[in-house]
Amino acid sequence: MSHSKQAGDAFAKLIAIVDTLPSEEGCAWDRVQTRESLKPYLVEETYETLDALDSNQPEKIVDEMGDLLFQILFHSKVSEKHSEFTIVDVLKNLTEKMVRRHPHVFESS
């Protein structure tokens, strides 16, 4: 199985978890979260990721990067609930931005 396929499958599984947590079948705490209530967790996970990077210990880095990624996904889910944007919008926006910033790599022949 290709790396892209593995990443896509793992990402889809994580998105399904993020979709479930604030649902009626999910967790009451997750259902009531807002961007405002989640800000401290985003900051905390960012600092923990920086500390993990400083530690140069791959197992800590992978753990904290996962926590930081979850914050991004969960913030996107909160915004989706308010019909603002989805994680797909975030991914498309980021993809377009990276291509635009790297025309030397991605320009068409």
C-alpha positions, 0 to 999 in steps of 0.5 A: 500500500502506498504512503499516500493511501495509508495517510488517506486511510488514517486521516479518514479514520481520524475525521470519522472520530472527530465527526463522532465526538460532538455528535449525539452519539458522542461526548457531551463535553465535546458537543458544547465546545466553542472556538473560545473554549478550545483556545487554551487547549490549542495554545497548550498543545502548541507549547507541548509540541514545541517542547517535544521538538526541543526534546528531539525524542521522536515518540514525544514529537509524534504524540504532541503533533497528533494532539496539535492536529486534533486541535485543528480538526476539532476547531474545523468541526466547530466551524462546520457546525456553524456552517462556516467552513469544514476541514475540506475547506482548510485542506483545499485552501492550504493546498492552493496556498502551497502551490501558489507559493511554490510556482517553481515546483508546481508550475505547468509545462 
